[in-house]
Every structure is written in C-alpha cells, then in structure tokens.
Amino acid sequence: MSSQARAVTLGKKTLGERFYHSLKKYWPYYLMLIPGIIWYAIFCYAPMYGVTLAFKDFKMKKGIMGSPWSEPLFKNFMEFFRSPYAGRLLRNTLVMSLTKIISAKIAAVGLALILNECRKSWYRRIVQTISYMPHFLSWVVIYGIVYLFCSESQGYINKVVRTMGGNTIPFLSSNEYFRPLIYISNLWKGTGYSTIIYLAAMTAIDPTLYEAAQVDGAGRLRRIWHITLPGIRSTFIMLTIISVGSILSAGFDQVYVFYNELVYETGDIIDTYVYRAGLEEMRFGLSTAVGLFKNFIGFFLVWGTNRLAQRWGEGIW
C-alpha cells in the first residue's frame, strides 16, 4: 500500500480508534501524565463547585450547598462594584500588573540579547547564574533583604542618608516609594528566569543567517534587529499571552508581604482585598464573587490576545 493510501486509511478511523492507536503506541507518556491529571482533578476541578458561593448568601452552619441563593442573584458582585474601594483596587491592580509585565519583558529580552552577543562563555555563565539565583528565593526572604536596605530606622540606605545630614526616607511606608520597590524587586527576582527562556529561543536561530548578514556588511545592531528579534517573536508572543491572563493578579504573594495600611492608596489590589474580605472578615460570598470576576476577565484577555496574535500566525491554539 502506498503512503498516500495509508494516510487515507488512517484518516477514516474514528476518534476512539485514533485514541486507542495513540494510547497503544505512546502508553509510557500517557502513564506519566496520570499524576498530573490526578493533581488537577483534585485541586483544580473538584473545588470548582465552590464557585456557587459567588451567587449565594453563605451561612457557615448550612455549608455551600445548603446556603440560600442571593437575592438578587448578583448581589455580591453589585456590593463590590458599589463599594468605595472598587475603583482604587482596579486602578492599582492594572497599573502594577501592566508595569510589571512590560518592564519584565523589556529587561528579560535586553539581558538575553546582551548575553547572546557576549563572546566570553565564562562571563556569560557567571552572569546567568547570578541573575537566575534570586528566582529561588521566596518573597519573604526578598522582603527581608529589602528591609535591611530600606528600613527607616536600621536600613543601610537611611544610615548613609543620615550620615550625610539628610532626612530619613520612608521607603516602606510611603505611597510614593511603594510601587518602585515592587517593580525593582520583581525585576531582580524574575529577570534571570525569563532570560533563560529567551536565550534558549535564540540558540534555535540558524547561525548561517548571521554569517550571511555579516558577509553582506550588516553590523551587530542590524543583525539583532533583523535576525535575533524576529527569531524570538514566537516565544515573546507566547509568554506575553500567558502573562496577560494574570493581569488582574499583580502578584499577591509579593504585594501582601510588602504592603501595609499606610500604602493602601497605591498598594491595595484585588487579591489583597479578596484575602481581607474572605479570611479576615469572613465574607466568603463577596470574596468568591470578586475572584470569579477577576478570572473571567483574565480568560477573555487571554482569548483576545491570542486572537490578535493569530493575525500574525503566532497564536498558541
């Protein structure tokens, strides 16, 4: 049988037959998927019935299923949007998320380009290691490091400022300095990890393209602009689409460690509000409604970004 006839024959198989054929051929890979599937089923899909809390007047004694439905049904959503904090929460979340995403992309691509052009392999390895190490530190540890430098009473920076006759700078309790601290610490922690991904994409670029461009007289900047950047476009778009999905998160674990009541005006975000409403004030219906709203927005942003990327043939599905 010719290859074309065999392809036609395989194409006539039902979905179940194709799955059985794939399972029989690649069963070791499917076996390795089982632990991950079980984890997602238990911790991601099974708890989804709790989403109904967003539409209920939750009573602790009655539980999720026994609690009555809200009247009106969207009462919890309306309560959030009518609260005086809704505008501030949305503004802070969007500003911080967008700034973190944009600055992280620029820093990661820039560092990857610099390392890719570096011809000293030992120097490149040292820089990669140093930039990647903060990725393994928790935000609690990073805040401890920031506190050592920025504390008003014992911080190294303020000690130097006082020695020079200046006034103490309230880095950790000022709305003016809170966001810059968030952005700088986020870059320090995450740039090295993202750089490795972009460097891996750069190694996949055909080296003969650089050789041909060099023969034609293209300088280093032109080779970067016309070869390297287009070569990592798919990776950049994929990571951007993934990042857009968390645009209403703004990094709860980082913000929660850094912020305090003095910086609520610029540091209070949706996730910290959900934490306070749910775990401190026991308003589970309201916190679930806000979280559900955030997830819906994230889903549609990912879908819209992917549709936009598909115009250039770079969508992820």
C-alpha positions in Angstrom: 0.0 0.0 0.0 1.4 3.4 -0.9 1.9 6.1 1.7 -1.0 8.2 0.3 -3.4 5.2 0.5 -2.2 4.5 4.0 -2.8 8.1 5.0 -6.3 8.0 3.6 -7.0 4.8 5.5 -5.8 6.3 8.8 -7.8 9.4 8.1 -11.0 7.3 8.1 -10.6 6.0 11.6 -12.9 7.2 14.3 -11.8 9.3 17.2 -11.9 6.4 19.5 -9.8 4.3 17.2 -7.2 7.0 16.8 -7.0 7.5 20.5 -6.6 3.7 21.1 -3.8 3.6 18.5 -2.1 6.6 20.1 -2.5 5.1 23.6 -1.1 1.8 22.4 1.9 3.5 20.8 2.7 6.1 23.4 1.4 4.4 26.6 4.6 5.3 28.7 3.9 9.0 28.0 0.3 8.7 28.9 1.3 6.9 32.1 3.5 9.8 33.1 0.5 12.2 32.6 -1.6 10.4 35.2 -0.1 12.0 38.4 -0.6 15.5 36.8 -4.2 14.7 35.8 -5.0 13.5 39.3 -3.5 16.6 40.8 -5.5 18.9 38.6 -8.7 16.9 39.1 -8.4 17.0 42.9 -7.0 20.5 43.5 -8.3 22.5 40.4 -11.5 20.9 39.1 -13.1 19.3 42.2 -13.2 22.6 44.2 -15.0 24.4 41.4 -18.4 23.7 42.9 -17.4 26.3 45.5 -17.8 29.0 42.7 -21.5 28.9 43.5 -20.6 30.9 46.7 -20.5 34.0 44.4 -24.2 33.7 43.9 -25.2 32.7 47.5 -25.8 34.3 50.9 -23.3 32.0 52.6 -24.2 30.6 56.0 -21.4 28.8 57.8 -23.7 26.3 59.5 -25.5 25.4 56.3 -22.4 25.0 54.2 -22.0 25.7 50.5 -24.9 23.6 49.1 -27.3 24.4 51.9 -26.9 28.2 51.9 -29.7 30.2 50.1 -29.2 31.9 46.8 -28.6 35.6 47.0 -31.5 38.0 46.2 -30.8 39.4 43.7 -28.6 36.7 42.3 -25.7 39.1 41.6 -25.8 40.8 45.0 -22.2 40.0 45.8 -20.9 41.4 42.5 -23.1 44.6 43.0 -21.7 45.0 46.5 -18.1 45.0 45.2 -18.7 47.4 42.4 -20.7 49.8 44.6 -18.0 49.9 47.3 -15.8 52.9 47.5 -12.7 50.7 47.1 -13.6 49.2 43.7 -12.1 52.0 41.6 -8.9 52.1 43.7 -8.5 48.3 43.6 -8.9 48.1 39.8 -6.6 51.1 39.2 -3.8 49.8 41.4 -4.1 46.3 40.0 -4.0 47.3 36.4 -1.2 49.9 36.9 1.0 47.5 38.8 0.3 44.5 36.5 0.9 46.3 33.3 4.1 48.0 34.6 5.5 44.7 35.9 4.7 42.8 32.7 6.1 45.5 30.4 9.3 46.1 32.5 9.9 42.4 32.9 9.6 41.7 29.2 12.0 44.6 28.3 14.5 43.6 31.0 14.5 39.9 30.0 14.8 40.4 26.3 17.5 43.1 26.8 19.6 40.9 29.1 19.2 37.9 26.8 20.4 40.0 23.8 23.4 41.1 25.8 24.3 37.6 26.9 23.7 36.2 23.4 26.2 38.7 21.9 28.8 38.1 24.6 31.7 36.0 23.3 33.2 35.2 26.7 31.4 32.0 27.7 32.8 32.1 31.2 31.5 35.6 31.7 28.1 34.7 30.3 27.8 31.7 32.6 28.6 33.8 35.7 26.1 36.5 34.7 23.4 33.9 34.0 24.0 32.2 37.4 23.9 35.5 39.3 20.8 36.7 37.6 19.0 33.4 38.0 19.7 32.8 41.7 17.0 35.2 43.1 14.4 33.2 41.3 14.8 30.5 44.1 14.2 33.0 46.9 10.7 33.4 48.4 9.2 36.8 48.6 9.5 36.7 52.4 13.3 36.4 52.1 13.4 39.1 49.4 11.4 41.4 51.7 13.9 40.7 54.4 16.7 41.9 52.1 14.7 45.0 51.1 14.0 45.7 54.8 17.8 45.6 55.5 18.4 48.3 53.0 15.3 50.4 53.1 14.1 50.3 56.8 13.6 53.8 58.2 15.5 53.1 61.5 18.1 50.4 60.6 18.2 50.4 56.8 21.6 50.8 55.2 20.4 53.5 52.8 18.9 55.7 55.5 22.0 55.3 57.6 24.1 56.7 54.8 21.5 59.5 54.3 21.5 60.4 58.0 25.3 60.4 58.0 25.3 62.9 55.1 22.9 65.1 57.0 19.7 64.2 55.1 16.3 63.3 56.4 15.1 59.7 56.7 13.3 58.4 53.6 10.2 56.3 54.4 10.6 53.7 51.7 8.4 51.0 53.2 5.6 53.3 54.5 5.2 55.8 51.7 2.8 55.7 48.7 5.5 57.4 46.6 8.1 54.7 47.0 5.9 51.5 47.4 5.4 50.8 43.7 9.1 51.4 42.7 10.1 48.9 45.3 7.6 46.4 43.9 8.9 46.9 40.4 12.6 46.7 41.2 12.3 43.6 43.4 10.1 41.9 40.8 12.8 42.6 38.1 15.6 41.3 40.4 13.7 38.1 41.1 12.3 37.2 37.8 14.5 38.6 35.0 17.1 35.8 35.1 14.5 33.1 34.8 12.8 34.7 31.7 16.2 35.4 30.2 17.0 31.7 30.1 13.8 31.1 28.0 14.7 33.8 25.5 18.3 32.5 25.3 17.0 29.1 24.5 14.9 30.6 21.7 18.0 32.4 20.4 20.0 29.2 20.2 17.4 27.8 17.8 18.1 30.5 15.2 20.0 29.3 12.2 23.7 30.5 12.6 24.1 30.8 8.8 21.7 33.7 8.9 24.2 35.7 11.0 27.0 34.6 8.8 25.2 35.7 5.6 24.3 39.0 7.2 27.8 39.6 8.3 29.1 38.9 4.8 26.6 41.5 3.4 28.1 44.1 5.8 25.3 44.1 8.4 26.5 45.4 11.8 25.7 43.9 15.2 22.7 46.1 15.8 21.2 45.3 12.3 21.7 41.6 12.9 19.9 41.9 16.2 17.1 43.9 14.7 16.6 41.8 11.5 17.5 38.3 12.7 17.5 37.8 16.5 14.3 39.7 17.4 12.2 38.1 14.6 13.7 34.8 15.7 12.3 35.0 19.2 9.0 36.6 18.2 7.0 33.4 18.7 8.5 32.9 22.2 7.8 36.5 23.1 4.2 36.4 22.0 3.5 33.1 23.8 4.9 34.4 27.1 3.0 37.6 26.6 -0.3 35.8 26.1 0.4 33.8 29.3 1.2 36.9 31.2 -1.9 38.7 30.1 -4.0 36.1 31.8 -2.7 37.2 35.2 -3.1 40.9 34.5 -5.7 41.3 37.4 -3.5 39.4 39.9 -0.5 41.8 40.2 1.4 39.2 42.3 -0.5 38.7 45.5 2.4 36.9 47.3 4.7 39.8 46.6 2.3 42.6 47.4 1.0 41.0 50.6 4.5 40.7 52.0 5.4 44.3 51.1 2.3 46.4 51.8 0.8 47.8 55.0 -2.1 50.1 55.9 0.0 53.2 55.2 0.3 52.3 51.5 -3.2 51.1 50.7 -3.8 54.1 48.4 -1.2 52.7 45.9 -0.6 49.2 47.1 -4.1 47.7 47.7 -5.0 45.3 44.9 -7.9 43.0 44.1 -6.2 39.9 45.6 -5.3 41.6 48.9 -9.0 42.8 49.1 -10.2 39.3 48.5 -7.9 38.0 51.2 -9.2 40.5 53.7 -12.9 40.1 52.8 -12.7 36.3 52.8 -10.3 35.3 55.6 -10.4 38.3 57.9 -14.0 39.5 57.6 -15.4 36.0 56.7 -17.4 37.4 53.7 -16.9 34.4 51.6 -19.6 35.2 49.0 -18.1 38.6 48.3 -14.6 37.3 48.0 -15.6 34.5 45.7 -17.5 36.9 43.5 -14.5 39.2 43.2 -12.2 36.3 42.4 -14.7 34.9 39.8 -14.9 38.3 38.2 -11.1 38.5 38.0 -10.8 35.0 36.5 -13.4 35.8 33.8 -11.6 39.0 32.8 -8.3 37.1 32.7 -9.8 34.4 30.4 -11.2 36.9 27.9 -7.9 38.9 27.9 -6.0 35.7 27.0 -8.6 34.8 24.4 -8.5 38.3 22.9 -4.7 38.5 22.9 -4.4 35.1 21.3 -6.9 36.1 18.6 -4.9 39.2 17.9 -1.7 37.1 17.7 -3.3 34.8 15.3 -3.3 37.6 12.7 0.4 37.2 12.5 0.2 33.4 12.7 1.6 33.3 16.2 -1.4 32.1 18.3 -0.9 29.4 20.9 -4.1 27.5 19.9 
